């Protein structure tokens, strides 16, 4: 075992824990705002609006604290990648929440109030969305992949 491996494991644990805390902020905004949106919209739309609200609120904390990307100078590029990953994770959240409500909560727990069936289904969707967000942001958003440079025709090596 290499002496840098324990440090690497500690950094990964810290990164995951910090992402969890920023995701908790987003989840709280998502969950609470969805309750308010539900008063004016159907379940699917309220989940979407809650998710979008949380995405806007959580970008800066995720960038600066969870992935320590404050000084990258790529905020615009990261924001675009953040939104792409967020859209994918939103699909995961809404799809999972709606499927859980229709296929699990409603058929197996009809005596539980609709409010609690919807809230539980929403939390299940948020859990799957958390995983999609974490791995998407870790592997793409706050990591230099070189794709932007390839897309724009830049060499990525400075001036030549």
N, C-alpha and C positions, 0 to 999 in steps of 0.2 A: 504494500500500500504506500503510495506516494504521500509526502508530508503536506502537499497542497490539497489533498482530497478532503480532509476534515473541514478546512476553510471553505471549500467549494460547497460542501453540504450545508454548512452554517449559512452561507450567503443565500443558497436556494431556499432554505427554511425561512430566513428573514424576508426574502422577496415574496414568498407565498403568503406569509403571515401579514405583511404590509399590504399586499394586494387584497387579502381577505378583509382587512380593516377598511380599505377604500371601497371595496365591493359592498361591505356592510352599510356604509354611508349611502351608496347608490341604491342598495336594496331597500333601505329605510325610506328614501325619497320615492322610489318606485312604488312600494307597498302603500304608503300613506296617500300619495297623489292619486293612485289608482282608485282608492275608495272615494275620493272627491270626484274624479272623472266619471265614476260609475253612476253617480246621481244624474248625469246628463247624457251618458252614452251607454251602448250595450257592453257586455262583458269583454268581447274581443277588442273593441275600440278603446275601452278604458285601460286594458292591459297594454296596448300599444302606446297610448299617450303617457302612461306611467313610466314605461320603459324609456321613451324618448326624453322625458323630463330628467330621469336619472342619468341618462347618457350625457346630457349637456352638463349637469352638475358634477359628474365624476371625472371628466376628462383631465382637468388640471391636477387634482389630487393623485390620480392614477399615474400620470406622467411624472410628476415631481417626486412622489413618495414611494409608490409601489415599484416603479421601475427605475428610479433615480436617473431620469432622463431630462433633468432641468436644463442642463447646459449643452444639449445636443445641437442647437441651432436649426433643428428640423421640425419645429412645431407645426407648421402648415402641412408638411408631408405626413407627420404623425397624426394630425387631426383627420386627414383624409383616410389613412389606414385604420384609425380608431373607429371612424364611422362605418367603414366597410365591415370590420369585425363586429361592430355593434349591430349592424343590420342582419348579419348571419346569426348572431346570438339572439337577436330579437325574434327571428323566425323560430329558433329553437324554443325560446320562452313561450311565445304565443301558441305555437303548435303543441308543445307539451302541456301547457295550462288548459287549453281547450280540449285536448284528448283526455287529460286526466278528469276534467269535469264531466265530459260526455260518456266516457267509457269506464270510469271508476267511481267517482263521487256520486253522480246522479243514480246510476243503477244499484250500487251497493250501499249507499247511505241516504236513501230518500227521506228518512225521518229527520235528518240533520237540516237545519235551516239553510236556505239557498246562499245566504251571506257566507256562512262558514264553509260550505262546499266550494264556493268560488274562491274564498281566501286560501283554503288549503290547496286547491288546484293551482292558484297563482304562485304560491310558495314552491310547489314542486317544479313548476316551470322556471322560476327564478334560480333554483338549484342547478338545473341543467344549463341554464344560460350562464351561470357563474363559471362553470367548467369551460364552456365554449369561449367565453371572454378571456379567461385566464390563459388558456393555451394559445388562442389567437393573438392576444397582445404580446405574450412572451415570445412567440415564434415569428411574429410579423411586425406589429405596430412599433415597438420600441427597440427594434433591432435593425441594424443596417443590413439589408439583404442584397443591395446592388441593383434591385429591380428598377428603381426610379431612374438611376443613371442609364441603365440599358434602354428604358422606355424613352428617355429624352435624348439619347444618343451621346451622353457624356461618358468620358472614360473613367471618371471617379478617381483619377490620379492627379488631379490638379491641372495646371497649365502645361501644355506640351509644346 
